[in-house]
Amino acid sequence: MSEPGGLLYYVYEMGITTGIFPLLIFMGIGAMTDFGPMLANPRTALLGGAAQFGIFATLLGALALNWVPGIDFSLRDAASIGIIGGADGPTAIFLSSQLSPRLLGLIAIAAYSYMALVPLIQPPIMKLLTTEKERKMEMRQLRYVSRREKIMFPLLVLIPMWLVAPIRSTLDRYVHVWGKLARECGVVDRLSDTMQNALINAVTIFPRPFGLGVNCWRPSF
């Protein structure tokens, strides 16, 4: 089925190679995301920014492995591997399909396996760094965030992203504009509900490493 002309071949070529499936997943994520707590307390944005340290640390680690005999990662390979440090499966699939297709399957498996282990990794770290009283603390939103703020925020963020990284802004357009506006505008509730549930659940089946799309990947070293 994965040979040219088969079902899985077309799933891979149309959804993974073109990057359509990750984009649709990002649109669904945008529809599910509520920026209210972050807008009420902007300092929490630093927690999201911390993921960038993981990306660059992984990138440098991949390049450092070139000192090991038999390993030869180019900068494009290292960039594709580095995105795993952001713990973002759709981005890992999209970027590796554009920069280093030969590593797509390995990167997808590593990214999703890493995220699947989060429930096992986080609890002991949280217990180590916090007290029982802190863990029982009820988190409340500091202030009311209006619908206008929630609509304007992704639009204002999108403009500098488009200027700095036009290719990356394609993903952000889906996340911050299509999905987010559908959620917040209040006039397309059915579309928003579809993005948050039926669409993202259906599309996620295909690019998952143990799903249909990536299983069509053939390594070429």
CYANA upper distance limits for C-alpha pairs under 8 A (distance plus 0.5 A):
  1 MET  CA      5 GLY  CA      8.38
  1 MET  CA      6 GLY  CA      4.96
  1 MET  CA      7 LEU  CA      6.16
  1 MET  CA      8 LEU  CA      6.07
  1 MET  CA      9 TYR  CA      7.33
  2 SER  CA      6 GLY  CA      6.00
  2 SER  CA      7 LEU  CA      7.23
  2 SER  CA      8 LEU  CA      5.27
  2 SER  CA      9 TYR  CA      5.08
  2 SER  CA    216 CYS  CA      5.93
  3 GLU  CA      8 LEU  CA      8.24
  3 GLU  CA      9 TYR  CA      6.38
  4 PRO  CA      9 TYR  CA      6.22
  4 PRO  CA     10 TYR  CA      8.25
  5 GLY  CA      9 TYR  CA      7.00
  5 GLY  CA     10 TYR  CA      7.60
  6 GLY  CA     10 TYR  CA      7.12
  7 LEU  CA     11 VAL  CA      6.83
  8 LEU  CA     12 TYR  CA      6.62
  8 LEU  CA    212 LEU  CA      7.00
  8 LEU  CA    213 GLY  CA      6.87
  8 LEU  CA    216 CYS  CA      6.78
  9 TYR  CA     13 GLU  CA      6.65
  9 TYR  CA    213 GLY  CA      8.42
  9 TYR  CA    216 CYS  CA      6.86
 10 TYR  CA     14 MET  CA      6.20
 10 TYR  CA     15 GLY  CA      8.33
 11 VAL  CA     15 GLY  CA      6.06
 11 VAL  CA     16 ILE  CA      7.79
 11 VAL  CA    206 PHE  CA      7.87
 11 VAL  CA    212 LEU  CA      7.98
 11 VAL  CA    213 GLY  CA      6.10
 12 TYR  CA     16 ILE  CA      5.46
 12 TYR  CA     17 THR  CA      6.76
 12 TYR  CA    212 LEU  CA      8.46
 12 TYR  CA    213 GLY  CA      5.20
 12 TYR  CA    214 VAL  CA      7.16
 12 TYR  CA    216 CYS  CA      6.80
 12 TYR  CA    217 TRP  CA      8.14
 13 GLU  CA     17 THR  CA      5.50
 13 GLU  CA     18 THR  CA      7.23
 14 MET  CA     18 THR  CA      6.32
 14 MET  CA     19 GLY  CA      8.48
 14 MET  CA     20 ILE  CA      7.76
 15 GLY  CA     19 GLY  CA      6.38
 15 GLY  CA     20 ILE  CA      5.50
 15 GLY  CA     21 PHE  CA      5.53
 15 GLY  CA    206 PHE  CA      8.38
 15 GLY  CA    207 PRO  CA      8.16
 15 GLY  CA    213 GLY  CA      7.94
 16 ILE  CA     20 ILE  CA      7.06
 16 ILE  CA     21 PHE  CA      6.72
 16 ILE  CA     22 PRO  CA      8.13
 16 ILE  CA     93 ILE  CA      8.05
 16 ILE  CA     94 PHE  CA      7.97
 16 ILE  CA     97 SER  CA      7.59
 16 ILE  CA    207 PRO  CA      7.06
 16 ILE  CA    213 GLY  CA      7.12
 16 ILE  CA    214 VAL  CA      7.91
 17 THR  CA     97 SER  CA      6.37
 17 THR  CA     98 GLN  CA      8.23
 18 THR  CA     97 SER  CA      8.44
 19 GLY  CA     23 LEU  CA      6.96
 19 GLY  CA     93 ILE  CA      8.38
 19 GLY  CA     94 PHE  CA      5.92
 19 GLY  CA     97 SER  CA      7.77
 20 ILE  CA     24 LEU  CA      6.80
 21 PHE  CA     25 ILE  CA      6.76
 21 PHE  CA    203 VAL  CA      6.73
 21 PHE  CA    204 THR  CA      8.09
 21 PHE  CA    206 PHE  CA      8.07
 21 PHE  CA    207 PRO  CA      7.16
 22 PRO  CA     26 PHE  CA      6.68
 22 PRO  CA     90 PRO  CA      5.28
 22 PRO  CA     91 THR  CA      7.39
 22 PRO  CA     93 ILE  CA      7.57
 22 PRO  CA     94 PHE  CA      6.62
 22 PRO  CA    207 PRO  CA      8.00
 23 LEU  CA     27 MET  CA      6.77
 23 LEU  CA     90 PRO  CA      8.26
 23 LEU  CA    171 LEU  CA      6.45
 23 LEU  CA    174 TYR  CA      7.30
 24 LEU  CA     28 GLY  CA      6.89
 24 LEU  CA    174 TYR  CA      8.15
 24 LEU  CA    199 LEU  CA      8.36
 24 LEU  CA    200 ILE  CA      7.47
 24 LEU  CA    203 VAL  CA      7.70
 25 ILE  CA     29 ILE  CA      6.70
 25 ILE  CA     90 PRO  CA      7.50
 25 ILE  CA    200 ILE  CA      5.90
 25 ILE  CA    203 VAL  CA      7.29
 25 ILE  CA    204 THR  CA      7.31
 26 PHE  CA     30 GLY  CA      6.57
 26 PHE  CA     90 PRO  CA      7.85
 26 PHE  CA    171 LEU  CA      7.25
 26 PHE  CA    174 TYR  CA      6.71
 26 PHE  CA    175 VAL  CA      5.79
 27 MET  CA     31 ALA  CA      6.91
 27 MET  CA    174 TYR  CA      5.18
 27 MET  CA    175 VAL  CA      5.37
 27 MET  CA    178 TRP  CA      6.94
 27 MET  CA    179 GLY  CA      5.36
 27 MET  CA    195 MET  CA      7.45
 28 GLY  CA     32 MET  CA      6.85
 28 GLY  CA    175 VAL  CA      8.00
 28 GLY  CA    179 GLY  CA      6.56
 28 GLY  CA    195 MET  CA      5.10
 28 GLY  CA    196 GLN  CA      5.51
 28 GLY  CA    197 ASN  CA      8.20
 28 GLY  CA    199 LEU  CA      7.66
 28 GLY  CA    200 ILE  CA      5.93
 29 ILE  CA     33 THR  CA      6.59
 29 ILE  CA    175 VAL  CA      7.00
 29 ILE  CA    179 GLY  CA      7.68
 29 ILE  CA    196 GLN  CA      7.44
 29 ILE  CA    200 ILE  CA      8.38
 30 GLY  CA    174 TYR  CA      7.51
 30 GLY  CA    175 VAL  CA      4.61
 30 GLY  CA    176 HIS  CA      6.34
 30 GLY  CA    177 VAL  CA      8.28
 30 GLY  CA    178 TRP  CA      7.97
 30 GLY  CA    179 GLY  CA      4.93
 30 GLY  CA    180 LYS  CA      5.55
 31 ALA  CA    175 VAL  CA      7.90
 31 ALA  CA    178 TRP  CA      8.27
 31 ALA  CA    179 GLY  CA      4.50
 31 ALA  CA    180 LYS  CA      5.40
 31 ALA  CA    181 LEU  CA      8.18
 31 ALA  CA    182 ALA  CA      7.06
 31 ALA  CA    183 ARG  CA      5.78
 31 ALA  CA    192 SER  CA      6.63
 31 ALA  CA    195 MET  CA      6.83
 31 ALA  CA    196 GLN  CA      6.26
 32 MET  CA    179 GLY  CA      8.20
 32 MET  CA    180 LYS  CA      8.28
 32 MET  CA    183 ARG  CA      8.02
 32 MET  CA    196 GLN  CA      6.06
 33 THR  CA    180 LYS  CA      7.75
 35 PHE  CA     39 LEU  CA      6.59
 35 PHE  CA    150 LYS  CA      7.06
 36 GLY  CA     40 ALA  CA      6.60
 36 GLY  CA    141 GLN  CA      8.41
 36 GLY  CA    144 TYR  CA      8.40
 36 GLY  CA    145 VAL  CA      6.20
 36 GLY  CA    150 LYS  CA      7.32
 37 PRO  CA     41 ASN  CA      6.72
 37 PRO  CA    141 GLN  CA      6.06
 37 PRO  CA    142 LEU  CA      8.03
 38 MET  CA     42 PRO  CA      5.72
 38 MET  CA     43 ARG  CA      8.04
 38 MET  CA     44 THR  CA      6.37
 38 MET  CA     45 ALA  CA      6.95
 39 LEU  CA    145 VAL  CA      7.51
 40 ALA  CA    141 GLN  CA      7.11
 40 ALA  CA    142 LEU  CA      6.21
 40 ALA  CA    143 ARG  CA      6.05
 40 ALA  CA    144 TYR  CA      7.61
 40 ALA  CA    145 VAL  CA      6.93
 41 ASN  CA    141 GLN  CA      8.43
 41 ASN  CA    142 LEU  CA      7.24
 44 THR  CA     48 GLY  CA      7.85
 45 ALA  CA     49 GLY  CA      6.80
 46 LEU  CA     50 ALA  CA      6.66
 47 LEU  CA     51 ALA  CA      8.00
 49 GLY  CA     53 PHE  CA      8.23
 50 ALA  CA     54 GLY  CA      7.70
 51 ALA  CA     55 ILE  CA      7.06
 51 ALA  CA     85 GLY  CA      7.45
 51 ALA  CA     86 GLY  CA      5.52
 51 ALA  CA     87 ALA  CA      8.19
 52 GLN  CA     56 PHE  CA      6.89
 52 GLN  CA     85 GLY  CA      8.20
 52 GLN  CA     86 GLY  CA      6.90
 53 PHE  CA     57 ALA  CA      6.48
 53 PHE  CA     85 GLY  CA      8.45
 54 GLY  CA     58 THR  CA      6.54
 54 GLY  CA     82 GLY  CA      8.27
 54 GLY  CA     85 GLY  CA      4.97
 54 GLY  CA     86 GLY  CA      6.46
 55 ILE  CA     59 LEU  CA      6.68
 55 ILE  CA     82 GLY  CA      5.34
 55 ILE  CA     83 ILE  CA      5.73
 55 ILE  CA     84 ILE  CA      7.22
 55 ILE  CA     85 GLY  CA      4.79
 55 ILE  CA     86 GLY  CA      5.89
 56 PHE  CA     60 LEU  CA      6.61
 56 PHE  CA     82 GLY  CA      6.80
 56 PHE  CA     85 GLY  CA      8.17
 57 ALA  CA     61 GLY  CA      6.55
 57 ALA  CA     82 GLY  CA      7.86
 57 ALA  CA     85 GLY  CA      8.07
 58 THR  CA     62 ALA  CA      6.61
 58 THR  CA     78 ALA  CA      8.48
 58 THR  CA     81 ILE  CA      7.49
 58 THR  CA     82 GLY  CA      5.06
 58 THR  CA     83 ILE  CA      8.13
 58 THR  CA     84 ILE  CA      8.01
 58 THR  CA     85 GLY  CA      6.35
 59 LEU  CA     63 LEU  CA      6.89
 59 LEU  CA     78 ALA  CA      5.64
 59 LEU  CA     79 ALA  CA      6.16
 59 LEU  CA     81 ILE  CA      6.96
 59 LEU  CA     82 GLY  CA      4.59
 59 LEU  CA     83 ILE  CA      8.16
 60 LEU  CA     64 ALA  CA      6.57
 60 LEU  CA     78 ALA  CA      8.04
 60 LEU  CA     82 GLY  CA      8.30
 61 GLY  CA     65 LEU  CA      6.87
 62 ALA  CA     66 ASN  CA      7.81
 62 ALA  CA     73 PHE  CA      7.52
 62 ALA  CA     78 ALA  CA      5.83
 62 ALA  CA     81 ILE  CA      7.54
 62 ALA  CA     82 GLY  CA      7.84
 63 LEU  CA     73 PHE  CA      6.92
 63 LEU  CA     74 SER  CA      8.09
 63 LEU  CA     75 LEU  CA      7.79
 63 LEU  CA     78 ALA  CA      6.57
 65 LEU  CA     71 ILE  CA      7.11
 65 LEU  CA     72 ASP  CA      8.28
 65 LEU  CA     73 PHE  CA      8.31
 66 ASN  CA     70 GLY  CA      8.49
 66 ASN  CA     71 ILE  CA      5.81
 66 ASN  CA     72 ASP  CA      5.72
 66 ASN  CA     73 PHE  CA      6.80
 67 TRP  CA     71 ILE  CA      8.02
 73 PHE  CA     77 ASP  CA      5.98
 73 PHE  CA     78 ALA  CA      6.58
 74 SER  CA     78 ALA  CA      6.66
 75 LEU  CA     79 ALA  CA      6.55
 76 ARG  CA     80 SER  CA      6.76
 76 ARG  CA     99 LEU  CA      6.10
 76 ARG  CA    100 SER  CA      6.79
 77 ASP  CA     81 ILE  CA      6.74
 77 ASP  CA     96 SER  CA      8.36
 77 ASP  CA     99 LEU  CA      7.51
 77 ASP  CA    100 SER  CA      6.07
 77 ASP  CA    103 LEU  CA      8.02
 78 ALA  CA     82 GLY  CA      6.33
 79 ALA  CA     83 ILE  CA      6.96
 79 ALA  CA     99 LEU  CA      8.41
 80 SER  CA     84 ILE  CA      8.08
 80 SER  CA     92 ALA  CA      7.31
 80 SER  CA     95 LEU  CA      6.53
 80 SER  CA     96 SER  CA      5.35
 80 SER  CA     99 LEU  CA      7.09
 80 SER  CA    100 SER  CA      6.99
 80 SER  CA    107 ILE  CA      8.08
 81 ILE  CA     85 GLY  CA      8.45
 81 ILE  CA     92 ALA  CA      8.38
 81 ILE  CA     96 SER  CA      8.22
 81 ILE  CA    107 ILE  CA      6.86
 82 GLY  CA     86 GLY  CA      8.31
 83 ILE  CA     87 ALA  CA      8.03
 83 ILE  CA     88 ASP  CA      8.01
 83 ILE  CA     91 THR  CA      7.79
 83 ILE  CA     92 ALA  CA      6.10
 83 ILE  CA     95 LEU  CA      8.28
 84 ILE  CA     88 ASP  CA      7.17
 84 ILE  CA     89 GLY  CA      7.99
 84 ILE  CA     92 ALA  CA      6.53
 84 ILE  CA    107 ILE  CA      7.74
 84 ILE  CA    110 ALA  CA      7.89
 84 ILE  CA    111 ALA  CA      5.73
 87 ALA  CA    111 ALA  CA      6.93
 87 ALA  CA    112 TYR  CA      8.48
 87 ALA  CA    114 TYR  CA      7.78
 87 ALA  CA    115 MET  CA      6.64
 88 ASP  CA     92 ALA  CA      6.70
 88 ASP  CA    111 ALA  CA      7.57
 88 ASP  CA    115 MET  CA      8.48
 89 GLY  CA     93 ILE  CA      6.77
 89 GLY  CA    108 ALA  CA      7.25
 89 GLY  CA    111 ALA  CA      6.15
 89 GLY  CA    112 TYR  CA      6.39
 90 PRO  CA     94 PHE  CA      6.59
 90 PRO  CA    207 PRO  CA      8.50
 91 THR  CA     95 LEU  CA      6.42
 92 ALA  CA     96 SER  CA      6.47
 92 ALA  CA    107 ILE  CA      7.46
 92 ALA  CA    108 ALA  CA      7.08
 92 ALA  CA    111 ALA  CA      7.49
 93 ILE  CA     97 SER  CA      6.49
 93 ILE  CA    104 LEU  CA      7.02
 93 ILE  CA    107 ILE  CA      7.88
 93 ILE  CA    108 ALA  CA      6.41
 93 ILE  CA    207 PRO  CA      8.21
 94 PHE  CA     98 GLN  CA      6.97
 95 LEU  CA     99 LEU  CA      6.52
 95 LEU  CA    100 SER  CA      8.30
 96 SER  CA    100 SER  CA      5.35
 96 SER  CA    101 PRO  CA      6.15
 96 SER  CA    103 LEU  CA      7.35
 96 SER  CA    104 LEU  CA      5.94
 96 SER  CA    107 ILE  CA      7.92
 97 SER  CA    101 PRO  CA      5.04
 97 SER  CA    104 LEU  CA      6.50
100 SER  CA    104 LEU  CA      7.27
102 ARG  CA    218 ARG  CA      8.06
102 ARG  CA    219 PRO  CA      5.94
102 ARG  CA    220 SER  CA      6.08
102 ARG  CA    221 PHE  CA      7.50
103 LEU  CA    107 ILE  CA      6.50
103 LEU  CA    219 PRO  CA      7.53
104 LEU  CA    108 ALA  CA      6.53
104 LEU  CA    214 VAL  CA      8.20
104 LEU  CA    217 TRP  CA      7.86
105 GLY  CA    109 ILE  CA      6.70
105 GLY  CA    209 PRO  CA      7.26
105 GLY  CA    214 VAL  CA      6.39
105 GLY  CA    215 ASN  CA      7.93
105 GLY  CA    217 TRP  CA      6.52
105 GLY  CA    218 ARG  CA      8.43
105 GLY  CA    219 PRO  CA      8.25
106 LEU  CA    110 ALA  CA      6.65
107 ILE  CA    111 ALA  CA      6.47
108 ALA  CA    112 TYR  CA      6.66
108 ALA  CA    208 ARG  CA      7.83
108 ALA  CA    209 PRO  CA      5.98
108 ALA  CA    214 VAL  CA      8.24
109 ILE  CA    113 SER  CA      6.36
109 ILE  CA    209 PRO  CA      5.62
109 ILE  CA    210 PHE  CA      8.13
110 ALA  CA    114 TYR  CA      6.44
111 ALA  CA    115 MET  CA      6.86
112 TYR  CA    116 ALA  CA      6.52
112 TYR  CA    208 ARG  CA      8.18
112 TYR  CA    209 PRO  CA      7.72
113 SER  CA    117 LEU  CA      6.88
114 TYR  CA    118 VAL  CA      7.33
117 LEU  CA    121 ILE  CA      6.66
118 VAL  CA    122 GLN  CA      6.20
119 PRO  CA    123 PRO  CA      7.30
120 LEU  CA    124 PRO  CA      8.37
121 ILE  CA    125 ILE  CA      7.40
122 GLN  CA    126 MET  CA      6.51
123 PRO  CA    127 LYS  CA      6.67
124 PRO  CA    128 LEU  CA      6.60
125 ILE  CA    129 LEU  CA      6.73
126 MET  CA    130 THR  CA      6.38
127 LYS  CA    131 THR  CA      7.36
127 LYS  CA    132 GLU  CA      8.19
130 THR  CA    134 GLU  CA      6.66
130 THR  CA    135 ARG  CA      7.26
131 THR  CA    135 ARG  CA      6.89
132 GLU  CA    136 LYS  CA      6.90
133 LYS  CA    137 MET  CA      7.00
145 VAL  CA    149 GLU  CA      7.05
145 VAL  CA    150 LYS  CA      7.76
146 SER  CA    150 LYS  CA      7.09
147 ARG  CA    151 ILE  CA      6.75
147 ARG  CA    184 GLU  CA      6.95
147 ARG  CA    185 CYS  CA      8.34
148 ARG  CA    152 MET  CA      6.56
149 GLU  CA    153 PHE  CA      6.45
150 LYS  CA    154 PRO  CA      7.85
150 LYS  CA    184 GLU  CA      7.60
151 ILE  CA    155 LEU  CA      7.48
151 ILE  CA    180 LYS  CA      7.77
151 ILE  CA    181 LEU  CA      6.76
151 ILE  CA    184 GLU  CA      7.10
151 ILE  CA    185 CYS  CA      8.21
152 MET  CA    156 LEU  CA      6.57
153 PHE  CA    157 VAL  CA      6.68
154 PRO  CA    158 LEU  CA      6.41
154 PRO  CA    176 HIS  CA      5.23
154 PRO  CA    177 VAL  CA      6.84
154 PRO  CA    180 LYS  CA      8.12
155 LEU  CA    159 ILE  CA      7.19
155 LEU  CA    176 HIS  CA      7.47
155 LEU  CA    177 VAL  CA      7.16
156 LEU  CA    160 PRO  CA      8.07
157 VAL  CA    161 MET  CA      7.04
158 LEU  CA    162 TRP  CA      6.51
158 LEU  CA    169 SER  CA      7.42
158 LEU  CA    172 ASP  CA      7.16
158 LEU  CA    173 ARG  CA      7.38
158 LEU  CA    176 HIS  CA      7.78
159 ILE  CA    163 LEU  CA      6.94
160 PRO  CA    164 VAL  CA      6.64
161 MET  CA    165 ALA  CA      6.17
161 MET  CA    166 PRO  CA      7.54
161 MET  CA    168 ARG  CA      8.15
161 MET  CA    169 SER  CA      6.39
162 TRP  CA    166 PRO  CA      5.08
162 TRP  CA    167 ILE  CA      8.30
162 TRP  CA    168 ARG  CA      8.06
162 TRP  CA    169 SER  CA      5.54
165 ALA  CA    169 SER  CA      6.68
166 PRO  CA    170 THR  CA      7.47
167 ILE  CA    171 LEU  CA      8.41
168 ARG  CA    172 ASP  CA      7.26
169 SER  CA    173 ARG  CA      6.37
170 THR  CA    174 TYR  CA      7.33
171 LEU  CA    175 VAL  CA      6.84
172 ASP  CA    176 HIS  CA      6.09
172 ASP  CA    177 VAL  CA      7.97
173 ARG  CA    177 VAL  CA      5.69
173 ARG  CA    178 TRP  CA      7.13
174 TYR  CA    178 TRP  CA      5.43
174 TYR  CA    179 GLY  CA      6.54
175 VAL  CA    179 GLY  CA      6.05
175 VAL  CA    180 LYS  CA      6.99
176 HIS  CA    180 LYS  CA      5.69
176 HIS  CA    181 LEU  CA      7.93
177 VAL  CA    181 LEU  CA      5.91
178 TRP  CA    182 ALA  CA      6.59
179 GLY  CA    183 ARG  CA      6.83
179 GLY  CA    192 SER  CA      7.57
179 GLY  CA    195 MET  CA      7.72
180 LYS  CA    184 GLU  CA      6.69
181 LEU  CA    185 CYS  CA      6.01
182 ALA  CA    186 GLY  CA      7.69
182 ALA  CA    187 VAL  CA      8.24
182 ALA  CA    188 VAL  CA      6.53
182 ALA  CA    189 ASP  CA      7.67
182 ALA  CA    191 LEU  CA      7.46
182 ALA  CA    192 SER  CA      5.76
183 ARG  CA    188 VAL  CA      8.23
183 ARG  CA    189 ASP  CA      7.54
183 ARG  CA    192 SER  CA      5.90
188 VAL  CA    192 SER  CA      6.74
189 ASP  CA    193 ASP  CA      6.49
190 ARG  CA    194 THR  CA      6.65
191 LEU  CA    195 MET  CA      6.69
192 SER  CA    196 GLN  CA      6.69
193 ASP  CA    197 ASN  CA      6.58
193 ASP  CA    198 ALA  CA      8.26
194 THR  CA    198 ALA  CA      5.59
194 THR  CA    199 LEU  CA      6.13
194 THR  CA    200 ILE  CA      8.47
195 MET  CA    199 LEU  CA      5.59
195 MET  CA    200 ILE  CA      6.50
196 GLN  CA    200 ILE  CA      6.73
197 ASN  CA    201 ASN  CA      6.39
198 ALA  CA    202 ALA  CA      6.55
199 LEU  CA    203 VAL  CA      6.59
200 ILE  CA    204 THR  CA      6.33
201 ASN  CA    205 ILE  CA      7.33
202 ALA  CA    206 PHE  CA      8.27
203 VAL  CA    207 PRO  CA      7.92
204 THR  CA    208 ARG  CA      6.72
205 ILE  CA    211 GLY  CA      6.03
205 ILE  CA    212 LEU  CA      7.38
206 PHE  CA    211 GLY  CA      5.83
206 PHE  CA    212 LEU  CA      5.37
206 PHE  CA    213 GLY  CA      5.30
206 PHE  CA    214 VAL  CA      7.93
207 PRO  CA    211 GLY  CA      6.74
207 PRO  CA    212 LEU  CA      7.24
207 PRO  CA    213 GLY  CA      5.49
207 PRO  CA    214 VAL  CA      6.22
208 ARG  CA    212 LEU  CA      7.75
208 ARG  CA    213 GLY  CA      7.62
208 ARG  CA    214 VAL  CA      7.14
209 PRO  CA    213 GLY  CA      8.11
209 PRO  CA    214 VAL  CA      5.84
209 PRO  CA    215 ASN  CA      7.15
210 PHE  CA    214 VAL  CA      7.72
210 PHE  CA    215 ASN  CA      7.14
211 GLY  CA    215 ASN  CA      7.10
212 LEU  CA    216 CYS  CA      7.61
213 GLY  CA    217 TRP  CA      8.15
